[in-house]
């Protein structure tokens, strides 16, 4: 079922922690990738607002019909070059895919990265999430041969990067 209504994007609030944790875990379970080395086991899932809101970081939620349908964020992951941030925890509930919400969330994140003077955005994902990989490629992300930074997501075997600010 696809919603015909428009979606809204807003910053995460503390009271959203449980709802977005549920969305992320539901999506990972859907694709059978609820395993160690993925976001499923990140401690940050229990306190998304506290982890991803602050200087040079942000987490956005996509709401459809007033319900949290997914999210994505930007984070200065440890071990990345100072001019590079990570696109983190980009997940959407199945009934809200295909309406442009994922692309809108990523674009909002890229705008934030650019306004915070990052030159590159890095991401990690898995082959099971092939529709997301296709979207990232269409948005200008390129495949990398190996990982960057210390994400702890050793099960994510697809790594991508995109230059911004003319890089």
C-alpha positions as CSV (number, residue, x, y, z in Angstrom):
1,X,0.0,0.0,0.0
2,X,1.4,3.4,-1.0
3,X,0.3,6.6,0.7
4,X,-1.0,9.3,-1.6
5,X,-0.4,12.0,1.0
6,X,2.6,14.2,1.1
7,X,5.3,13.6,3.7
8,X,7.0,16.0,6.0
9,X,10.6,16.0,7.2
10,X,11.6,17.3,10.6
11,X,14.4,17.0,13.1
12,X,14.2,14.1,15.6
13,X,12.9,14.9,19.1
14,X,13.7,13.1,22.3
15,X,10.2,11.6,22.4
16,X,10.8,10.0,19.0
17,X,13.5,7.6,20.2
18,X,11.3,4.6,20.6
19,X,9.4,5.0,17.3
20,X,12.5,5.4,15.1
21,X,14.2,2.5,16.9
22,X,11.2,0.4,16.0
23,X,11.3,1.5,12.4
24,X,15.0,0.7,12.0
25,X,14.7,-2.7,13.6
26,X,11.5,-3.5,11.6
27,X,13.3,-2.8,8.3
28,X,16.4,-4.7,9.2
29,X,14.3,-7.7,10.2
30,X,12.3,-7.4,6.9
31,X,15.5,-7.9,4.9
32,X,17.0,-10.6,7.3
33,X,19.9,-8.4,8.2
34,X,19.2,-8.1,11.9
35,X,22.6,-9.4,12.8
36,X,25.8,-8.3,14.5
37,X,27.8,-5.7,12.6
38,X,24.6,-3.8,11.5
39,X,22.7,-0.9,13.0
40,X,20.4,-3.4,14.6
41,X,22.8,-3.8,17.5
42,X,24.0,-0.2,17.8
43,X,23.6,1.1,21.3
44,X,22.7,4.5,19.7
45,X,19.3,3.0,18.7
46,X,18.2,3.4,22.3
47,X,19.0,7.1,22.4
48,X,18.9,8.4,18.8
49,X,18.1,12.0,19.7
50,X,20.9,12.2,22.3
51,X,23.5,10.6,19.9
52,X,22.7,12.3,16.7
53,X,21.7,15.8,17.6
54,X,24.5,18.3,18.3
55,X,27.4,20.1,16.7
56,X,28.0,18.9,13.1
57,X,25.4,16.2,13.3
58,X,21.7,15.8,12.8
59,X,19.0,13.2,12.4
60,X,15.8,13.8,10.4
61,X,12.6,11.9,10.5
62,X,10.2,11.4,7.6
63,X,6.5,11.4,8.6
64,X,3.7,10.2,6.5
65,X,0.1,10.7,7.7
66,X,1.6,12.0,10.9
67,X,3.4,8.7,11.6
68,X,7.2,8.3,11.7
69,X,8.0,6.3,8.5
70,X,11.7,6.5,8.5
71,X,14.7,8.7,8.9
72,X,18.3,9.5,8.0
73,X,21.1,11.6,9.4
74,X,24.6,13.0,9.2
75,X,27.3,12.1,11.7
76,X,31.0,12.9,12.0
77,X,32.0,9.2,12.5
78,X,35.3,8.6,14.3
79,X,38.1,7.8,12.0
80,X,36.8,9.7,9.0
81,X,38.8,12.6,7.6
82,X,37.7,15.9,9.1
83,X,36.1,17.0,5.8
84,X,34.0,13.8,5.6
85,X,30.8,12.8,7.4
86,X,28.7,9.7,7.3
87,X,25.1,9.4,6.1
88,X,23.7,7.2,8.9
89,X,20.6,5.1,9.6
90,X,18.6,5.7,6.4
91,X,15.6,3.4,6.7
92,X,12.0,3.6,5.5
93,X,9.0,1.4,6.3
94,X,7.9,-0.6,3.3
95,X,4.6,1.1,2.8
96,X,6.3,4.4,2.4
97,X,8.9,3.5,-0.2
98,X,8.6,4.8,-3.7
99,X,7.0,8.1,-2.8
100,X,10.2,10.2,-2.9
101,X,10.7,10.2,0.9
102,X,14.1,8.5,0.8
103,X,15.5,10.8,-1.8
104,X,14.1,13.8,0.1
105,X,15.7,12.6,3.4
106,X,19.1,12.1,1.7
107,X,18.9,15.5,0.0
108,X,18.1,17.1,3.4
109,X,21.1,15.4,4.8
110,X,23.4,16.5,2.0
111,X,22.2,20.1,2.4
112,X,23.1,19.8,6.1
113,X,26.5,18.4,5.3
114,X,27.2,21.2,2.8
115,X,26.1,23.9,5.2
116,X,28.4,22.4,7.8
117,X,31.3,22.5,5.3
118,X,31.8,18.8,4.8
119,X,33.3,18.0,1.4
120,X,32.3,14.4,1.2
121,X,29.5,12.1,2.5
122,X,30.3,8.4,3.2
123,X,27.8,5.6,3.7
124,X,27.7,1.9,4.3
125,X,25.0,-0.5,3.3
126,X,24.4,-4.1,2.4
127,X,23.5,-6.0,-0.9
128,X,20.2,-7.0,0.6
129,X,19.2,-3.3,0.5
130,X,19.7,-3.1,-3.3
131,X,17.0,-0.6,-4.0
132,X,18.7,1.8,-1.6
133,X,22.0,1.2,-3.4
134,X,20.4,2.0,-6.7
135,X,19.0,5.2,-5.2
136,X,22.4,6.2,-3.9
137,X,24.0,5.6,-7.3
138,X,21.4,7.8,-9.0
139,X,22.1,10.5,-6.4
140,X,25.8,10.5,-7.3
141,X,27.3,8.2,-4.7
142,X,30.2,6.1,-6.0
143,X,31.3,2.6,-4.8
144,X,34.5,2.4,-2.7
145,X,36.7,-0.7,-2.4
146,X,37.0,-0.7,1.3
147,X,35.6,0.9,4.5
148,X,36.4,4.3,6.0
149,X,36.2,5.3,9.6
150,X,35.2,3.3,12.6
151,X,31.6,2.6,12.1
152,X,31.6,-0.9,13.7
153,X,29.3,-2.1,10.9
154,X,31.5,-5.0,9.6
155,X,28.5,-6.7,8.1
156,X,28.0,-3.7,5.7
157,X,30.0,-4.7,2.6
158,X,28.9,-1.9,0.3
159,X,30.7,1.4,0.9
160,X,29.9,4.6,-1.1
161,X,31.0,8.2,-1.1
162,X,29.8,11.4,-2.7
163,X,31.6,14.7,-3.0
164,X,29.8,17.9,-2.2
165,X,30.7,21.6,-2.3
166,X,32.2,21.0,-5.7
167,X,34.4,18.2,-4.7
